[in-house]
Amino acid sequence: MRTVRSLRCRPRTCLLCRCALGSGLALTRAVVLMKKAEKKALVSLTQWKPDYEGAAALFEQAANLYKNSNRKKQAAVAFEKLSACKEKLGE
């Protein structure tokens, strides 16, 4: 069974869609997700309130990618940041 990729994706460079997740691409995607989540959890000039709900979702995705790639330390860091976001949300 062949995997159908979108037209904008190229092998080894697709970071954001899930068309070709190898172990290396999964780790790269996890790093991208962690950066996006940390950006959402901060306050900036254009974002006056942190988006903890969106950051928690991204931290969870990154943690699961790290866990599935057997990167236990990075997964633990992502889960810690996830729990901090959930605490601030009151969940």
Summary of the structure (lengths in Angstrom):
residues: 91
radius of gyration: 14.7
end to end distance: 41.8
largest distance: 48.0
contacts: 231
relative contact order: 0.14
helix: 58%
strand: 0%
